[in-house]
Amino acid sequence: MIAGISKITFPMIQEPRGNLSFIENSTHIPYDIKRVYYLYDVPAGSARGGHAHHELKQTLIALSGSFEVHLDNGTAQETVTLNRPYEGLLVDTLVWRTIDNFSSGSVCLVLASDIYREEEYIRDYCKFLATVKA
Protein backbone atom coordinates (compact mmCIF):
# COMPACT_ATOMS: atom_id res chain seq x y z
CA MET A 1 0.00 0.00 0.00
CA ILE A 2 1.15 3.54 -0.69
CA ALA A 3 1.86 5.91 2.21
CA GLY A 4 -1.36 7.25 3.73
CA ILE A 5 -3.42 4.15 2.94
CA SER A 6 -4.11 1.01 4.95
CA LYS A 7 -6.70 -1.76 4.98
CA ILE A 8 -8.62 -2.53 8.15
CA THR A 9 -10.37 -5.82 8.86
CA PHE A 10 -13.33 -5.37 11.19
CA PRO A 11 -14.52 -8.02 13.62
CA MET A 12 -16.82 -10.57 12.03
CA ILE A 13 -19.17 -12.92 13.84
CA GLN A 14 -20.20 -15.79 11.59
CA GLU A 15 -23.19 -17.97 12.34
CA PRO A 16 -25.85 -19.88 10.42
CA ARG A 17 -28.35 -16.99 10.75
CA GLY A 18 -25.96 -14.63 8.95
CA ASN A 19 -22.78 -12.68 9.59
CA LEU A 20 -22.38 -9.56 11.70
CA SER A 21 -19.53 -7.04 11.65
CA PHE A 22 -19.18 -3.97 13.82
CA ILE A 23 -17.10 -0.82 14.17
CA GLU A 24 -16.61 0.88 17.50
CA ASN A 25 -15.66 4.56 17.61
CA SER A 26 -11.87 5.05 18.02
CA THR A 27 -11.36 1.31 18.56
CA HIS A 28 -11.31 -0.12 15.04
CA ILE A 29 -10.34 3.07 13.23
CA PRO A 30 -7.75 5.58 14.50
CA TYR A 31 -10.06 8.59 14.88
CA ASP A 32 -13.43 9.64 16.24
CA ILE A 33 -16.22 9.36 13.68
CA LYS A 34 -17.88 12.75 13.20
CA ARG A 35 -19.77 12.09 9.95
CA VAL A 36 -21.19 9.05 8.19
CA TYR A 37 -22.44 9.03 4.61
CA TYR A 38 -22.94 6.52 1.83
CA LEU A 39 -22.92 6.40 -1.95
CA TYR A 40 -25.47 4.26 -3.78
CA ASP A 41 -27.30 4.05 -7.11
CA VAL A 42 -24.18 5.36 -8.86
CA PRO A 43 -24.91 5.17 -12.61
CA ALA A 44 -22.76 2.82 -14.70
CA GLY A 45 -19.61 4.54 -15.91
CA SER A 46 -19.78 7.31 -13.29
CA ALA A 47 -17.01 8.24 -10.86
CA ARG A 48 -17.17 9.82 -7.42
CA GLY A 49 -14.49 11.54 -5.36
CA GLY A 50 -11.88 13.31 -7.45
CA HIS A 51 -10.42 15.23 -4.52
CA ALA A 52 -8.17 15.12 -1.47
CA HIS A 53 -8.52 16.55 2.05
CA HIS A 54 -6.25 18.80 4.08
CA GLU A 55 -7.01 17.28 7.51
CA LEU A 56 -9.94 14.90 7.09
CA LYS A 57 -9.42 11.14 7.32
CA GLN A 58 -11.90 8.65 5.90
CA THR A 59 -12.58 4.95 5.99
CA LEU A 60 -14.40 3.52 2.95
CA ILE A 61 -16.34 0.26 3.17
CA ALA A 62 -18.16 -1.70 0.44
CA LEU A 63 -21.31 -2.63 2.34
CA SER A 64 -22.71 -4.24 -0.79
CA GLY A 65 -21.23 -4.99 -4.19
CA SER A 66 -17.85 -3.69 -5.25
CA PHE A 67 -16.00 -0.64 -6.54
CA GLU A 68 -12.45 0.54 -7.20
CA VAL A 69 -10.66 3.29 -5.30
CA HIS A 70 -7.84 4.99 -7.24
CA LEU A 71 -5.36 6.56 -4.83
CA ASP A 72 -2.52 9.05 -5.32
CA ASN A 73 -0.35 10.52 -2.56
CA GLY A 74 1.57 12.79 -4.93
CA THR A 75 4.41 10.30 -5.27
CA ALA A 76 2.80 6.93 -5.95
CA GLN A 77 -0.52 5.65 -7.25
CA GLU A 78 -2.47 2.53 -6.44
CA THR A 79 -5.90 1.05 -7.15
CA VAL A 80 -7.73 -0.92 -4.47
CA THR A 81 -10.87 -2.96 -5.06
CA LEU A 82 -13.29 -3.04 -2.15
CA ASN A 83 -15.83 -5.87 -2.13
CA ARG A 84 -16.05 -7.20 1.43
CA PRO A 85 -18.30 -5.57 4.05
CA TYR A 86 -15.89 -6.51 6.86
CA GLU A 87 -12.94 -4.61 5.32
CA GLY A 88 -12.33 -0.90 5.28
CA LEU A 89 -9.84 1.28 3.46
CA LEU A 90 -8.33 4.02 5.64
CA VAL A 91 -7.47 7.07 3.53
CA ASP A 92 -5.30 9.57 5.38
CA THR A 93 -4.91 13.28 4.74
CA LEU A 94 -3.48 14.57 1.44
CA VAL A 95 -4.37 11.50 -0.60
CA TRP A 96 -6.23 12.07 -3.88
CA ARG A 97 -9.02 9.57 -4.40
CA THR A 98 -11.41 8.69 -7.20
CA ILE A 99 -13.99 5.93 -6.88
CA ASP A 100 -15.41 4.15 -9.93
CA ASN A 101 -16.40 0.79 -11.46
CA PHE A 102 -19.36 0.48 -9.11
CA SER A 103 -21.14 -2.84 -9.47
CA SER A 104 -24.93 -2.90 -9.69
CA GLY A 105 -26.44 -2.43 -6.24
CA SER A 106 -23.18 -1.41 -4.60
CA VAL A 107 -23.14 0.75 -1.48
CA CYS A 108 -20.02 2.65 -0.34
CA LEU A 109 -20.11 3.63 3.34
CA VAL A 110 -17.75 6.43 4.39
CA LEU A 111 -16.74 7.13 8.00
CA ALA A 112 -15.22 10.61 8.25
CA SER A 113 -13.15 12.21 10.99
CA ASP A 114 -14.94 15.57 10.73
CA ILE A 115 -18.15 17.20 9.59
CA TYR A 116 -18.49 18.54 6.04
CA ARG A 117 -16.55 21.75 5.43
CA GLU A 118 -16.01 22.80 1.80
CA GLU A 119 -12.71 24.56 2.62
CA GLU A 120 -11.33 21.18 3.74
CA TYR A 121 -11.48 19.84 0.15
CA ILE A 122 -8.73 20.09 -2.48
CA ARG A 123 -10.64 19.70 -5.74
CA ASP A 124 -7.94 20.80 -8.20
CA TYR A 125 -5.29 18.14 -8.91
CA CYS A 126 -2.54 20.70 -9.64
CA LYS A 127 -3.23 22.45 -6.32
CA PHE A 128 -3.13 19.04 -4.63
CA LEU A 129 0.32 18.31 -6.06
CA ALA A 130 1.57 21.77 -5.03
CA THR A 131 0.21 21.24 -1.50
CA VAL A 132 1.87 17.83 -1.18
CA LYS A 133 5.23 19.22 -2.34
CA ALA A 134 5.05 22.25 0.00
Backbone as ProteinMPNN parsed JSONL, in Angstrom:
{"seq_chain_A": "MIAGISKITFPMIQEPRGNLSFIENSTHIPYDIKRVYYLYDVPAGSARGGHAHHELKQTLIALSGSFEVHLDNGTAQETVTLNRPYEGLLVDTLVWRTIDNFSSGSVCLVLASDIYREEEYIRDYCKFLATVKA", "coords_chain_A": {"N_chain_A": [[0.836, -1.189, 0.0], [0.408, 2.28, -0.671], [1.904, 5.168, 0.956], [-0.091, 6.582, 3.49], [-2.325, 5.087, 3.199], [-4.227, 2.324, 4.314], [-5.465, -0.989, 4.903], [-8.205, -2.162, 6.796], [-9.404, -4.731, 8.807], [-12.462, -5.545, 10.023], [-14.08, -6.763, 13.039], [-15.729, -9.913, 12.734], [-18.555, -11.796, 13.133], [-19.533, -14.942, 12.582], [-22.291, -16.944, 11.805], [-24.907, -19.415, 11.442], [-27.297, -17.976, 11.006], [-26.547, -15.741, 9.686], [-23.989, -13.264, 9.006], [-22.265, -10.878, 11.097], [-20.781, -7.764, 11.408], [-18.921, -5.21, 13.091], [-18.18, -1.813, 14.074], [-16.443, 0.064, 16.315], [-16.325, 3.266, 17.733], [-13.26, 4.931, 17.556], [-11.938, 2.607, 18.246], [-11.676, 0.576, 16.274], [-10.954, 2.084, 14.114], [-8.577, 4.735, 13.626], [-9.535, 7.248, 14.67], [-12.019, 9.572, 15.892], [-15.342, 9.189, 14.843], [-17.043, 11.555, 13.053], [-18.797, 12.046, 11.046], [-20.99, 10.296, 8.917], [-21.603, 8.909, 5.798], [-23.068, 7.675, 2.711], [-22.669, 6.224, -0.52], [-24.698, 5.381, -3.246], [-26.645, 3.77, -5.82], [-25.112, 4.635, -7.985], [-24.689, 5.66, -11.25], [-23.878, 3.517, -14.046], [-20.58, 3.667, -15.257], [-20.011, 6.081, -14.061], [-18.06, 8.242, -11.882], [-16.964, 8.927, -8.565], [-15.763, 11.095, -5.924], [-12.603, 12.343, -6.633], [-10.892, 14.183, -5.42], [-8.944, 15.508, -2.647], [-8.154, 15.748, 0.878], [-7.352, 18.237, 3.31], [-7.118, 17.869, 6.174], [-8.939, 15.935, 6.908], [-9.735, 12.544, 7.578], [-10.698, 9.402, 6.224], [-12.627, 6.384, 6.187], [-13.411, 3.926, 3.947], [-15.94, 1.658, 3.006], [-17.171, -1.203, 1.406], [-20.268, -1.897, 1.604], [-22.087, -3.34, 0.181], [-21.847, -5.102, -2.876], [-19.278, -3.998, -5.18], [-16.439, -1.826, -5.828], [-13.902, 0.309, -7.24], [-11.116, 2.013, -5.842], [-9.128, 4.601, -6.654], [-6.017, 5.754, -5.852], [-3.738, 8.352, -4.885], [-0.872, 9.693, -3.647], [0.671, 11.808, -4.356], [3.179, 10.995, -4.928], [3.134, 8.258, -5.427], [0.888, 5.905, -7.006], [-2.055, 3.899, -6.659], [-4.465, 1.309, -7.056], [-7.274, 0.091, -5.413], [-9.491, -2.534, -4.881], [-12.587, -2.714, -3.394], [-14.694, -4.998, -1.841], [-15.723, -6.427, 0.243], [-17.734, -6.506, 3.07], [-16.652, -6.48, 5.612], [-14.225, -5.275, 5.547], [-12.282, -2.325, 5.561], [-11.037, 0.673, 4.01], [-8.634, 2.765, 4.949], [-8.109, 6.094, 4.401], [-5.813, 8.501, 4.531], [-4.914, 11.94, 5.309], [-4.284, 14.303, 2.637], [-4.364, 12.597, 0.356], [-5.205, 11.882, -2.847], [-8.268, 10.795, -4.195], [-10.303, 8.758, -6.258], [-13.313, 7.207, -7.041], [-14.649, 4.475, -8.73], [-16.101, 2.209, -11.195], [-18.369, 0.952, -10.075], [-20.277, -1.76, -9.01], [-23.502, -3.155, -9.886], [-26.002, -2.255, -7.621], [-24.238, -1.633, -5.583], [-22.992, -0.317, -2.463], [-21.304, 2.252, -0.929], [-19.964, 2.936, 2.064], [-18.93, 5.636, 4.066], [-16.837, 6.662, 6.621], [-16.107, 9.452, 8.337], [-13.661, 11.709, 9.725], [-14.42, 14.231, 10.453], [-16.943, 16.826, 10.311], [-18.751, 17.975, 7.36], [-16.987, 20.356, 5.562], [-16.484, 22.678, 3.18], [-14.1, 24.095, 2.646], [-12.17, 22.336, 3.421], [-11.691, 20.586, 1.398], [-9.616, 19.66, -1.392], [-9.929, 20.238, -4.586], [-8.758, 20.572, -7.009], [-6.423, 19.058, -9.013], [-3.798, 19.939, -9.659], [-3.358, 21.862, -7.667], [-3.45, 20.167, -5.5], [-1.104, 18.611, -5.911], [0.813, 20.671, -5.624], [0.363, 21.352, -2.947], [1.077, 18.99, -1.621], [3.797, 18.89, -2.207], [4.707, 21.123, -0.897]], "CA_chain_A": [[0.0, 0.0, 0.0], [1.146, 3.54, -0.688], [1.855, 5.907, 2.209], [-1.357, 7.25, 3.731], [-3.416, 4.147, 2.938], [-4.115, 1.011, 4.948], [-6.705, -1.761, 4.978], [-8.617, -2.529, 8.148], [-10.372, -5.819, 8.857], [-13.327, -5.372, 11.187], [-14.521, -8.022, 13.62], [-16.816, -10.574, 12.031], [-19.166, -12.917, 13.842], [-20.195, -15.788, 11.588], [-23.186, -17.965, 12.34], [-25.852, -19.881, 10.419], [-28.354, -16.989, 10.749], [-25.955, -14.629, 8.946], [-22.784, -12.676, 9.591], [-22.381, -9.56, 11.701], [-19.535, -7.04, 11.645], [-19.184, -3.972, 13.816], [-17.104, -0.821, 14.169], [-16.61, 0.88, 17.503], [-15.66, 4.559, 17.61], [-11.872, 5.049, 18.021], [-11.36, 1.308, 18.563], [-11.311, -0.122, 15.043], [-10.338, 3.069, 13.226], [-7.746, 5.581, 14.5], [-10.06, 8.591, 14.883], [-13.433, 9.636, 16.241], [-16.216, 9.356, 13.678], [-17.879, 12.745, 13.197], [-19.765, 12.095, 9.946], [-21.186, 9.046, 8.19], [-22.439, 9.035, 4.61], [-22.945, 6.524, 1.833], [-22.921, 6.4, -1.947], [-25.466, 4.263, -3.782], [-27.302, 4.049, -7.105], [-24.181, 5.36, -8.861], [-24.911, 5.168, -12.614], [-22.763, 2.822, -14.702], [-19.61, 4.539, -15.91], [-19.784, 7.313, -13.29], [-17.015, 8.239, -10.863], [-17.166, 9.816, -7.418], [-14.492, 11.538, -5.358], [-11.877, 13.305, -7.445], [-10.423, 15.23, -4.521], [-8.168, 15.124, -1.466], [-8.521, 16.546, 2.049], [-6.245, 18.798, 4.084], [-7.009, 17.276, 7.51], [-9.939, 14.897, 7.086], [-9.419, 11.142, 7.321], [-11.9, 8.655, 5.897], [-12.585, 4.945, 5.985], [-14.398, 3.521, 2.947], [-16.34, 0.264, 3.165], [-18.156, -1.696, 0.443], [-21.308, -2.628, 2.34], [-22.714, -4.24, -0.786], [-21.228, -4.995, -4.191], [-17.852, -3.691, -5.254], [-16.002, -0.635, -6.545], [-12.453, 0.538, -7.199], [-10.664, 3.292, -5.296], [-7.845, 4.987, -7.237], [-5.364, 6.563, -4.825], [-2.524, 9.046, -5.318], [-0.351, 10.524, -2.56], [1.573, 12.794, -4.935], [4.413, 10.298, -5.266], [2.8, 6.935, -5.95], [-0.518, 5.65, -7.255], [-2.474, 2.526, -6.441], [-5.903, 1.053, -7.146], [-7.727, -0.925, -4.466], [-10.873, -2.963, -5.058], [-13.29, -3.036, -2.152], [-15.827, -5.874, -2.131], [-16.046, -7.202, 1.434], [-18.297, -5.574, 4.053], [-15.89, -6.512, 6.857], [-12.94, -4.613, 5.323], [-12.328, -0.899, 5.283], [-9.838, 1.284, 3.459], [-8.331, 4.016, 5.636], [-7.47, 7.074, 3.53], [-5.297, 9.566, 5.38], [-4.908, 13.281, 4.743], [-3.481, 14.571, 1.443], [-4.371, 11.497, -0.597], [-6.228, 12.073, -3.881], [-9.024, 9.571, -4.4], [-11.411, 8.689, -7.201], [-13.99, 5.926, -6.878], [-15.408, 4.147, -9.933], [-16.399, 0.795, -11.459], [-19.362, 0.479, -9.115], [-21.137, -2.844, -9.475], [-24.926, -2.9, -9.688], [-26.439, -2.433, -6.243], [-23.176, -1.405, -4.601], [-23.141, 0.748, -1.475], [-20.025, 2.651, -0.336], [-20.114, 3.633, 3.339], [-17.749, 6.433, 4.39], [-16.745, 7.135, 7.999], [-15.216, 10.612, 8.251], [-13.145, 12.213, 10.995], [-14.938, 15.568, 10.734], [-18.149, 17.201, 9.591], [-18.492, 18.535, 6.038], [-16.548, 21.751, 5.435], [-16.005, 22.803, 1.802], [-12.707, 24.565, 2.623], [-11.332, 21.181, 3.739], [-11.48, 19.841, 0.155], [-8.733, 20.093, -2.479], [-10.64, 19.699, -5.74], [-7.935, 20.796, -8.2], [-5.291, 18.137, -8.905], [-2.538, 20.703, -9.645], [-3.233, 22.448, -6.318], [-3.132, 19.039, -4.63], [0.325, 18.313, -6.06], [1.568, 21.77, -5.025], [0.208, 21.241, -1.501], [1.873, 17.833, -1.178], [5.231, 19.219, -2.343], [5.051, 22.251, -0.001]], "C_chain_A": [[0.88, 1.252, 0.0], [1.0, 4.235, 0.668], [0.528, 6.644, 2.316], [-2.567, 6.358, 3.527], [-3.177, 2.871, 3.737], [-5.482, 0.336, 4.947], [-6.945, -2.147, 6.424], [-9.608, -3.683, 8.021], [-11.157, -5.669, 10.153], [-13.714, -6.725, 11.758], [-15.699, -8.594, 12.838], [-17.276, -11.767, 12.867], [-19.963, -13.703, 12.814], [-21.076, -16.81, 12.303], [-24.208, -18.324, 11.272], [-26.937, -18.858, 10.079], [-27.845, -15.8, 9.935], [-24.782, -14.042, 9.699], [-23.072, -11.285, 10.139], [-20.981, -8.989, 11.866], [-19.881, -5.749, 12.353], [-17.934, -3.101, 13.849], [-17.399, 0.018, 15.397], [-15.731, 2.119, 17.383], [-14.29, 4.545, 18.289], [-11.239, 3.718, 18.415], [-10.847, 0.628, 17.302], [-10.745, 0.794, 13.977], [-9.656, 4.106, 14.11], [-8.218, 7.029, 14.645], [-11.507, 8.487, 15.337], [-14.241, 9.873, 14.973], [-17.13, 10.551, 13.939], [-18.956, 12.824, 12.119], [-19.8, 10.733, 9.264], [-22.048, 9.362, 6.973], [-22.205, 7.838, 3.712], [-23.332, 6.894, 0.412], [-23.663, 5.169, -2.443], [-26.157, 4.706, -5.06], [-26.414, 4.893, -8.019], [-24.362, 4.8, -10.277], [-23.664, 4.504, -13.206], [-21.87, 3.833, -15.412], [-19.319, 5.827, -15.159], [-18.669, 7.122, -12.275], [-17.386, 9.224, -9.769], [-15.791, 10.192, -6.877], [-13.853, 12.574, -6.263], [-11.422, 14.485, -6.615], [-9.523, 14.621, -3.447], [-8.645, 16.018, -0.32], [-7.271, 17.03, 2.767], [-6.048, 18.046, 5.4], [-7.934, 16.09, 7.744], [-9.379, 13.516, 6.759], [-10.734, 10.424, 7.073], [-11.605, 7.16, 5.86], [-13.729, 4.588, 5.054], [-14.663, 2.035, 3.092], [-17.362, -0.078, 2.075], [-19.182, -2.522, 1.21], [-21.984, -3.654, 1.466], [-22.023, -4.041, -2.126], [-19.754, -4.672, -4.124], [-17.629, -2.39, -6.011], [-14.495, -0.53, -6.405], [-12.166, 1.928, -6.652], [-9.273, 3.542, -5.861], [-7.23, 6.031, -6.316], [-4.054, 7.141, -5.342], [-2.07, 9.931, -4.164], [0.642, 11.577, -3.059], [2.897, 12.203, -5.368], [4.132, 8.968, -5.945], [1.29, 6.814, -6.125], [-0.808, 4.171, -7.029], [-3.991, 2.448, -6.607], [-6.241, -0.105, -6.226], [-9.184, -1.239, -4.778], [-11.45, -3.295, -3.693], [-14.529, -3.847, -2.511], [-16.208, -6.757, -0.947], [-16.559, -6.26, 2.524], [-17.578, -5.574, 5.401], [-14.484, -5.917, 6.695], [-13.149, -3.143, 5.014], [-10.997, -0.431, 4.724], [-9.664, 2.63, 4.128], [-7.555, 4.916, 4.687], [-7.101, 8.266, 4.392], [-5.398, 10.919, 4.669], [-4.014, 13.336, 3.506], [-3.287, 13.341, 0.559], [-5.537, 11.743, -1.562], [-6.931, 10.757, -4.1], [-10.127, 9.778, -5.421], [-11.994, 7.288, -7.083], [-14.814, 5.666, -8.129], [-15.611, 2.641, -10.045], [-17.324, 0.199, -10.408], [-20.171, -0.663, -9.727], [-22.594, -2.465, -9.207], [-25.302, -3.175, -8.239], [-25.38, -2.17, -5.19], [-23.509, -0.227, -3.688], [-21.769, 0.99, -0.859], [-20.31, 3.473, 0.909], [-18.816, 4.377, 3.629], [-17.872, 6.93, 5.831], [-15.695, 8.235, 8.021], [-14.856, 11.138, 9.639], [-13.663, 13.603, 11.346], [-16.228, 15.792, 9.952], [-17.772, 17.794, 8.242], [-18.116, 20.01, 6.156], [-15.906, 21.884, 4.061], [-14.541, 23.219, 1.742], [-11.708, 23.452, 2.93], [-10.948, 20.394, 2.472], [-10.42, 20.494, -0.723], [-9.312, 19.443, -3.726], [-9.87, 19.87, -7.052], [-6.662, 19.959, -8.056], [-3.953, 18.871, -8.878], [-2.3, 21.355, -8.291], [-2.884, 21.35, -5.311], [-1.636, 18.732, -4.694], [1.187, 19.403, -5.445], [1.519, 21.714, -3.502], [1.063, 20.113, -0.951], [3.364, 18.168, -1.199], [5.671, 20.335, -1.403], [5.459, 21.78, 1.375]], "O_chain_A": [[1.956, 1.27, 0.597], [0.086, 3.929, 1.434], [0.073, 7.259, 1.352], [-3.705, 6.807, 3.664], [-2.046, 2.394, 3.823], [-6.518, 1.0, 4.986], [-6.01, -2.422, 7.176], [-10.542, -3.62, 7.221], [-10.584, -5.668, 11.243], [-13.682, -7.73, 11.047], [-16.552, -7.856, 12.345], [-16.481, -12.625, 13.249], [-20.936, -13.207, 12.249], [-20.661, -17.448, 13.27], [-24.353, -17.596, 10.291], [-27.452, -18.873, 8.961], [-28.633, -14.942, 9.537], [-24.605, -14.295, 10.891], [-24.001, -10.607, 9.7], [-20.095, -9.654, 12.402], [-20.999, -5.247, 12.233], [-16.809, -3.571, 13.681], [-18.471, 0.613, 15.512], [-14.566, 2.044, 16.992], [-14.179, 4.188, 19.462], [-10.098, 3.705, 18.878], [-9.71, 0.157, 17.266], [-10.118, 0.323, 13.028], [-10.103, 4.341, 15.232], [-7.395, 7.941, 14.732], [-12.143, 7.444, 15.184], [-13.851, 10.678, 14.127], [-17.889, 10.568, 14.908], [-19.918, 13.579, 12.255], [-18.763, 10.101, 9.062], [-23.093, 10.001, 7.093], [-21.262, 7.074, 3.917], [-24.189, 7.745, 0.173], [-23.302, 4.042, -2.102], [-26.237, 5.902, -5.342], [-26.904, 5.762, -8.74], [-24.207, 3.597, -10.487], [-22.538, 4.891, -12.896], [-22.356, 4.741, -16.085], [-18.457, 6.598, -15.582], [-18.367, 6.002, -11.862], [-18.045, 10.232, -10.023], [-14.775, 9.663, -7.327], [-14.485, 13.568, -6.62], [-11.542, 15.637, -7.031], [-9.365, 13.404, -3.352], [-9.442, 16.933, -0.528], [-6.261, 16.328, 2.826], [-4.932, 17.63, 5.711], [-7.729, 15.322, 8.684], [-8.644, 13.345, 5.786], [-11.764, 10.787, 7.641], [-10.494, 6.732, 5.548], [-14.885, 4.908, 5.332], [-13.737, 1.244, 3.276], [-18.309, 0.676, 1.853], [-18.98, -3.715, 1.436], [-22.405, -4.71, 1.939], [-21.652, -2.919, -2.469], [-19.064, -5.012, -3.163], [-18.503, -1.914, -6.734], [-13.886, -1.191, -5.564], [-12.871, 2.891, -6.954], [-8.342, 2.785, -5.582], [-7.84, 7.062, -6.034], [-3.351, 6.511, -6.131], [-2.805, 10.826, -3.746], [1.37, 12.17, -2.263], [3.655, 12.841, -6.098], [4.797, 8.595, -6.911], [0.517, 7.523, -5.482], [0.062, 3.314, -7.183], [-4.705, 3.411, -6.329], [-5.587, -1.147, -6.25], [-10.009, -0.337, -4.921], [-10.866, -4.065, -2.93], [-15.317, -3.448, -3.368], [-16.938, -7.734, -1.116], [-15.87, -5.298, 2.867], [-17.877, -4.735, 6.25], [-13.65, -6.037, 7.592], [-14.077, -2.768, 4.297], [-9.961, -1.061, 4.939], [-10.459, 3.543, 3.904], [-6.476, 4.552, 4.22], [-7.972, 8.957, 4.919], [-5.912, 11.007, 3.554], [-3.105, 12.522, 3.347], [-2.185, 13.079, 0.075], [-6.696, 11.804, -1.152], [-6.286, 9.712, -4.185], [-10.792, 10.814, -5.452], [-11.259, 6.302, -7.031], [-15.589, 6.523, -8.552], [-15.328, 1.894, -9.109], [-17.1, -0.907, -9.915], [-20.687, -0.539, -10.838], [-22.881, -1.574, -8.408], [-24.952, -4.222, -7.695], [-25.602, -2.455, -4.013], [-24.2, 0.716, -4.075], [-21.142, 0.07, -0.334], [-20.838, 4.582, 0.819], [-17.729, 3.824, 3.461], [-18.874, 7.536, 6.21], [-14.521, 7.98, 7.753], [-15.632, 11.029, 10.589], [-13.375, 14.107, 12.432], [-16.555, 15.031, 9.042], [-16.601, 18.087, 8.0], [-18.831, 20.803, 6.767], [-14.878, 21.258, 3.803], [-13.807, 22.747, 0.874], [-10.509, 23.628, 2.713], [-9.987, 19.626, 2.486], [-10.328, 21.719, -0.796], [-9.2, 18.23, -3.905], [-10.294, 19.362, -8.09], [-5.911, 20.126, -7.095], [-3.053, 18.465, -8.142], [-1.165, 21.398, -7.815], [-2.112, 21.579, -4.379], [-0.978, 18.606, -3.661], [2.194, 19.1, -4.805], [2.517, 21.996, -2.837], [1.706, 20.273, 0.086], [4.105, 17.768, -0.301], [6.863, 20.487, -1.136], [5.776, 22.598, 2.239]]}, "name": "protein", "num_of_chains": 1, "seq": "MIAGISKITFPMIQEPRGNLSFIENSTHIPYDIKRVYYLYDVPAGSARGGHAHHELKQTLIALSGSFEVHLDNGTAQETVTLNRPYEGLLVDTLVWRTIDNFSSGSVCLVLASDIYREEEYIRDYCKFLATVKA"}
